[in-house]
């Protein structure tokens, strides 16, 4: 994997100066064209052997281009457990926070490759776990590429002898001795294990949409021009019309059932609850939930609630009955509407990663990431390849949440068309509720069969063992709220038992 980077590539000083002048101008021009176009984001991943010039290259990129439009981030390696303690977020959470918007460049130094390689090289992760993490990385990068992100993956390499020679030269000069630490020498001892593991990582993750470029780091001039030219090539690629790989080869979506029956139509909407019974059960279940979320074991767990349903299904009022039982310092309610300009400049799931709760906290989503396979699918706000690949991306997202200790509880509040019409009319005739009804709500009623089919597909593809869907018939709001609270308490209790 690294043979061609060990033959001593070099470039003369004169050739370097000539190439640098042209390259700097071309990079700056391409950067401003990218900024103006706002078509795609460019992410540069900088990885490789310690001492091979990674930091120097990052500094050059910021010197050659306008650093105001570059986001450079360096990440430390998490602890041996792989957790981003003490927040309790999934391992990928910190990378989602720094993704550059369309038109911008992000340089990630010590990125999502560093921890899997280091943990395996130091013996903390077994081969099977290493393979799992590489598979997760491939899926993540495939999603980024499909969202229009241009990935530039640079691996800087040197032989073990070359690294040792460079360290000694730096230490000998008082001006550069600070660049070499005892930690660097300690890491060098693991070189013979580190390099084969790195080679496997590159081999498994060098794909058509996101290939690796291995660069010989022994000669600074050669290293700089090679990396800069490759970055320029990718900036120019990012300026071309975007067409995801395989866009014409997506499998067709499943057809509607032949008998026209839907999952929503088969629910029992006749169940009701008397007010006195409702009030007694509401008080009891709210107290039960409060006690569960104050348990000492919950300090290393978090809770994500997803509420979906047809318009006027009672999502907001149900959420309020849950928040009444919680400490306001420990929860957030996120109402999800159409994405704003900043959110449209990022991959689809970015705006949800931002609101993930840390341990001991709860986030409730009033509508969620399922909008991509519901309203965006039905209304044509995204392409068919976008929503068909979203099922797998959503399942992977929720799996990462559960692996980090998050309990994901998903509710579909289901009402009949007749009940929805009653609630729409009541909203129109009630002054303090009239703001809840819009022309879009009425138009969406005409697409009820399309939404019902989309819900069936969503349930089939995203109701998993770790994050199952709970369909709650909600024509009677009192019965629905009690059912939601009961199911929620059961899921939290099961999570605490599992943790214990």
C-alpha positions in Angstrom: 0.0 0.0 0.0 2.9 2.4 0.8 5.6 1.1 -1.6 5.5 4.1 -4.0 5.8 6.5 -1.0 9.0 4.9 0.1 11.2 5.5 -3.0 12.4 8.9 -2.0 10.4 11.4 -4.2 12.0 14.8 -4.5 11.6 18.1 -6.2 14.3 20.8 -6.7 14.1 24.2 -5.1 13.7 26.1 -8.4 10.9 23.7 -9.6 9.2 24.1 -6.2 9.2 27.9 -6.3 7.7 27.9 -9.8 5.1 25.4 -9.0 4.2 27.1 -5.7 3.5 30.5 -7.3 1.1 29.0 -9.9 -0.5 26.7 -7.4 -1.3 29.3 -4.8 -3.0 31.5 -7.3 -5.0 28.6 -8.8 -6.1 27.4 -5.3 -7.2 30.9 -4.2 -9.2 31.3 -7.4 -10.9 27.9 -7.1 -11.7 28.6 -3.4 -13.5 31.8 -4.3 -15.4 30.1 -7.1 -16.5 27.4 -4.7 -17.6 30.0 -2.2 -19.6 31.9 -4.8 -21.2 28.8 -6.2 -22.3 27.3 -2.8 -22.8 24.0 -4.7 -20.7 21.6 -2.5 -18.5 21.5 0.5 -14.9 20.2 0.5 -13.5 18.2 3.4 -9.8 17.5 3.5 -8.8 14.6 5.8 -5.2 14.8 6.9 -3.8 11.5 8.2 -0.5 9.6 8.2 2.6 8.7 10.0 3.8 11.0 12.8 6.6 13.2 11.5 5.6 12.9 7.8 4.5 16.5 7.5 0.8 16.6 8.3 0.9 19.7 10.4 3.1 21.6 8.0 0.8 20.8 5.1 -2.3 22.0 7.0 -0.4 25.3 7.7 0.4 25.7 4.1 -3.2 25.2 3.0 -4.2 27.9 5.3 -1.4 30.1 4.0 -2.0 29.5 0.4 -5.8 30.0 0.6 -8.1 32.5 2.4 -8.3 31.0 6.0 -11.5 33.0 6.7 -13.4 30.4 4.6 -11.5 27.3 5.9 -12.5 25.5 9.0 -9.5 23.7 10.4 -10.1 21.3 13.3 -7.7 19.0 15.2 -9.1 16.2 17.3 -7.5 14.4 20.2 -7.8 10.7 20.5 -10.6 9.7 22.9 -9.9 7.3 25.8 -9.4 3.6 25.4 -13.2 2.9 25.6 -13.8 4.9 22.4 -16.3 7.1 24.2 -16.4 10.8 23.9 -16.6 11.2 27.7 -18.0 12.9 29.6 -20.8 14.0 27.2 -21.9 10.5 26.3 -22.5 11.4 22.6 -21.8 8.9 19.8 -18.2 8.8 18.6 -19.1 10.6 15.3 -20.9 13.4 17.1 -17.9 15.7 17.3 -17.2 15.4 13.6 -20.8 16.3 12.7 -20.4 19.5 14.7 -17.6 20.8 12.4 -18.8 19.9 8.9 -18.3 22.9 6.6 -21.4 24.3 4.8 -21.6 24.3 1.0 -19.1 26.6 -0.5 -16.6 26.2 2.3 -13.5 24.0 3.0 -13.0 22.0 6.1 -9.6 20.5 7.1 -9.9 17.8 9.7 -6.7 16.8 11.4 -7.0 13.7 13.6 -10.4 12.7 12.1 -12.7 9.7 12.1 -9.8 7.4 11.0 -7.4 8.2 13.8 -9.2 6.6 16.7 -10.1 3.2 15.0 -6.4 2.9 13.8 -4.9 3.9 17.2 -7.2 1.8 19.3 -6.5 -1.3 17.2 -2.8 -0.7 17.0 -2.6 -0.3 20.8 -4.6 -3.5 21.3 -7.7 -1.9 22.8 -10.0 -3.0 19.8 -10.0 -6.5 18.4 -9.9 -7.1 14.7 -13.6 -7.6 14.5 -14.3 -4.3 16.1 -11.8 -2.6 13.8 -13.6 -4.0 10.8 -16.9 -2.8 12.2 -15.6 0.7 12.6 -14.2 0.8 9.0 -17.6 -0.4 7.7 -19.2 2.5 9.7 -16.7 4.9 8.2 -17.5 3.7 4.6 -21.2 4.2 5.2 -20.6 7.7 6.6 -18.5 8.8 3.7 -20.9 7.3 1.2 -23.7 9.4 2.8 -21.5 12.5 2.7 -20.6 12.0 -0.9 -24.3 11.4 -1.8 -25.1 14.7 -0.1 -22.6 16.5 -2.3 -19.6 16.7 -0.1 -16.3 16.3 -1.9 -13.9 14.3 0.3 -10.1 14.8 -0.1 -8.3 12.0 1.8 -4.5 12.6 2.2 -2.2 10.0 3.9 1.4 11.2 4.5 3.9 8.4 4.8 7.6 7.9 5.7 9.7 4.8 6.6 10.4 4.2 10.2 14.1 5.1 9.6 13.1 8.3 7.9 10.9 9.3 10.8 13.6 8.7 13.3 16.1 10.6 11.2 13.7 13.6 11.0 13.0 13.6 14.7 16.8 13.7 15.5 17.3 16.5 13.0 14.5 18.5 14.6 15.8 17.9 18.1 19.3 19.0 17.1 18.2 22.4 16.2 17.1 24.5 19.2 14.6 26.4 17.0 12.7 23.2 16.1 13.4 20.9 19.1 10.0 21.8 20.6 8.3 20.0 17.7 9.4 16.5 19.0 8.1 15.2 22.2 8.5 12.0 24.3 5.1 11.0 23.1 6.3 11.1 19.5 9.2 8.8 20.3 6.8 6.5 22.2 4.5 6.3 19.2 7.4 5.5 16.9 7.9 2.2 18.9 4.5 1.1 17.6 5.4 1.9 13.9 5.7 -1.8 12.8 2.1 -2.5 14.0 0.7 0.9 13.1 1.6 0.8 9.4 0.0 -2.6 8.5 -3.2 -1.6 10.3 -3.2 1.7 8.5 -2.7 0.0 5.2 -5.8 -2.2 5.8 -7.8 0.9 6.8 -6.8 2.6 3.5 -7.5 -0.5 1.5 -10.9 -1.0 3.0 -12.0 2.7 2.7 -10.5 3.9 -0.6 -13.6 4.0 -2.8 -14.6 5.5 -6.1 -16.2 8.5 -4.5 -13.6 9.0 -1.8 -10.2 7.5 -2.7 -7.0 7.9 -0.7 -3.9 9.7 -2.0 -0.7 8.4 -0.3 2.1 11.1 -0.3 5.8 10.6 0.4 6.5 13.0 3.2 10.3 12.8 3.1 10.8 15.8 0.9 8.9 19.0 2.0 8.7 20.5 -1.4 7.5 17.3 -3.1 5.0 16.8 -0.3 3.6 20.3 -0.5 3.1 20.5 -4.2 1.6 17.0 -4.5 -0.9 17.7 -1.7 -1.7 21.2 -3.0 -2.2 20.0 -6.6 -4.5 17.2 -5.5 -6.5 19.7 -3.4 -6.8 22.0 -6.4 -8.0 19.1 -8.6 -10.7 18.3 -6.1 -11.8 22.0 -5.7 -12.2 22.1 -9.5 -14.2 18.8 -9.3 -16.5 20.4 -6.7 -17.3 23.2 -9.1 -18.7 20.7 -11.7 -22.4 19.8 -11.8 -23.0 17.3 -9.0 -24.1 13.8 -9.9 -23.9 11.1 -7.2 -22.3 7.8 -8.2 -24.9 5.2 -9.1 -27.8 7.7 -9.3 -29.4 5.9 -12.2 -29.2 2.5 -10.5 -31.4 2.9 -7.4 -33.8 0.0 -6.9 -37.5 1.0 -7.5 -39.5 1.8 -4.4 -42.0 -0.9 -3.2 -45.4 -0.7 -4.8 -48.6 -0.1 -2.7 -50.3 -3.2 -1.4 -52.6 -4.8 -3.9 -55.6 -4.8 -1.6 -55.2 -1.1 -0.7 -55.0 -1.8 3.1 -52.5 0.2 5.1 -51.0 -0.3 8.5 -52.7 2.9 9.8 -56.1 1.8 8.6 -55.9 -1.4 10.7 -55.5 0.3 14.0 -58.2 0.3 16.7 -59.5 3.9 17.0 -62.4 3.1 19.3 -60.6 3.0 22.6 -61.4 5.9 24.9 -60.7 6.9 28.5 -62.9 8.7 30.9 -61.6 12.0 32.2 -61.4 10.9 35.9 -59.5 7.7 34.9 -57.3 9.7 32.7 -56.3 12.2 35.4 -55.5 9.5 37.9 -53.3 7.6 35.4 -51.7 10.7 34.1 -50.5 11.7 37.6 -49.3 8.2 38.4 -47.4 7.7 35.1 -45.8 11.2 35.2 -44.5 10.4 38.7 -43.2 7.0 37.5 -41.4 8.6 34.6 -39.9 11.3 36.8 -38.5 8.7 39.3 -37.0 6.6 36.5 -35.1 9.5 35.0 -33.8 10.5 38.4 -32.3 7.0 39.0 -28.5 7.0 39.6 -28.1 4.6 36.7 -29.6 7.2 34.3 -26.5 9.4 34.7 -24.8 7.4 31.9 -27.9 7.2 29.7 -29.8 9.7 27.6 -33.2 9.7 26.0 -34.3 10.7 22.5 -38.1 10.8 21.8 -39.4 11.0 18.2 -43.0 12.1 17.6 -44.5 11.7 14.1 -48.0 11.6 12.9 -50.5 13.2 10.5 -51.3 16.8 11.0 -53.5 17.5 14.1 -52.6 14.0 15.6 -51.8 15.6 19.0 -48.0 15.5 19.0 -47.6 18.9 20.8 -50.1 18.2 23.5 -48.6 14.8 24.2 -45.1 16.2 24.5 -46.4 18.8 27.0 -47.8 15.9 29.2 -44.3 14.4 29.2 -42.4 17.7 30.0 -44.7 18.2 32.9 -43.0 15.3 34.6 -39.4 16.4 33.9 -36.9 18.8 35.3 -36.7 21.7 32.8 -33.0 21.8 33.1 -32.6 18.3 31.7 -34.7 18.3 28.5 -35.2 20.1 25.2 -38.1 20.1 22.8 -37.1 20.6 19.1 -39.9 21.5 16.8 -38.8 20.5 13.3 -39.9 22.6 10.3 -38.6 23.1 6.8 -34.8 23.4 6.8 -33.4 27.0 6.8 -30.6 28.2 4.6 -27.9 27.1 7.0 -29.4 23.7 7.3 -29.8 23.3 3.6 -26.1 23.9 3.2 -25.3 20.8 5.2 -26.0 17.0 4.9 -29.6 16.1 5.7 -28.9 14.6 9.2 -26.6 17.5 10.4 -29.4 19.5 12.0 -30.5 16.6 14.1 -27.0 15.6 15.3 -26.7 19.2 16.7 -29.4 18.6 19.2 -28.5 15.2 20.6 -28.6 15.1 24.4 -25.7 14.3 26.6 -25.9 11.7 29.4 -28.7 12.4 31.9 -30.7 14.6 29.4 -33.6 14.2 27.1 -34.4 15.6 23.6 -37.9 15.4 22.2 -38.3 15.9 18.4 -41.7 17.2 17.3 -41.2 15.7 13.8 -37.8 14.5 13.0 -35.3 13.0 10.5 -38.2 10.9 9.2 -39.4 13.9 7.2 -37.1 12.7 4.5 -39.0 9.5 3.9 -42.4 11.1 4.6 -43.1 14.7 3.6 -40.0 15.1 1.4 -40.8 11.9 -0.4 -44.5 12.6 -0.9 -44.1 16.3 -1.8 -41.1 15.7 -4.0 -38.8 17.9 -2.0 -35.9 15.5 -2.5 -35.0 13.0 -5.3 -36.0 9.4 -5.2 -32.4 8.2 -4.7 -32.2 10.6 -1.7 -35.1 9.2 0.2 -34.5 5.6 -0.8 -31.0 5.6 0.7 -32.3 7.5 3.8 -33.7 4.3 5.4 -30.3 2.8 5.8 -28.7 6.1 6.9 -31.4 6.6 9.5 -31.0 3.0 10.9 -27.2 3.6 11.1 -27.8 6.9 12.9 -30.1 5.4 15.5 -27.7 2.5 16.0 -24.9 4.9 16.8 -27.2 6.6 19.3 -28.0 3.4 21.1 -24.3 2.3 21.2 -23.5 5.5 23.0 -26.2 4.8 25.7 -29.1 6.7 24.2 -32.6 5.2 24.5 -34.5 6.0 21.2 -38.3 5.8 21.6 -40.4 6.5 18.4 -44.1 7.2 18.4 -46.5 7.5 15.4 -49.7 9.1 16.6 -52.3 7.8 14.3 -55.7 9.4 13.6 -58.5 8.8 11.1 -59.3 11.2 8.3 -62.6 11.8 9.9 -61.0 12.8 13.3 -58.5 15.0 11.5 -61.3 16.9 9.7 -63.0 17.6 13.1 -59.8 18.9 14.5 -59.1 21.1 11.5 -62.6 22.6 11.7 -62.2 23.2 15.4 -58.9 25.0 14.9 -60.4 27.2 12.3 -63.3 28.2 14.7 -61.2 28.7 17.8 -59.3 32.1 17.8 -56.3 30.9 19.9 -55.9 27.8 17.7 -56.4 29.3 14.2 -52.6 29.7 13.8 -52.3 25.9 13.9 -54.1 25.4 10.6 -52.6 26.4 7.2 -53.5 25.9 3.6 -50.8 23.2 3.4 -52.7 21.2 6.0 -55.7 21.1 3.8 -53.7 20.2 0.7 -52.0 17.3 2.5 -55.4 15.7 3.2 -55.7 15.0 -0.5 -52.5 13.0 -0.4 -53.6 10.8 2.5 -53.1 7.5 0.6 -49.6 8.5 -0.5 -48.7 9.4 3.1 -50.2 6.1 4.4 -48.1 4.1 1.9 -45.0 6.1 2.9 -45.7 5.3 6.6 -46.0 1.6 5.8 -42.6 1.7 4.1 -41.1 3.6 6.9 -42.3 1.2 9.5 -41.1 -1.8 7.6 -37.6 -0.4 7.0 -36.9 1.4 10.2 -38.7 -0.4 13.1 -35.7 -2.2 14.6 -35.0 -4.2 17.7 -33.0 -1.3 19.1 -35.5 1.5 18.1 -38.9 0.1 17.3 -41.9 2.2 16.3 -44.9 2.5 18.5 -48.1 3.2 16.7 -50.6 4.8 19.0 -54.3 5.2 17.9 -55.0 8.8 18.8 -58.6 9.6 18.0 -59.1 9.9 21.7 -56.4 12.2 23.0 -56.7 11.1 26.6 -56.2 7.4 25.8 -53.3 8.3 23.4 -51.4 10.3 26.0 -51.7 7.6 28.7 -50.6 5.0 26.2 -47.5 7.0 25.2 -46.5 7.6 28.8 -47.0 3.9 29.6 -44.9 2.7 26.7 -42.2 5.3 27.4 -41.9 4.2 31.1 -41.6 0.6 29.9 -38.8 1.4 27.5 -36.9 3.4 30.1 -37.3 0.6 32.7 -36.1 -2.0 30.2 -33.1 0.2 29.4 -32.2 0.5 33.1 -32.5 -3.3 33.6 -30.3 -3.9 30.6 -27.7 -1.4 31.9 -27.7 -3.0 35.3 
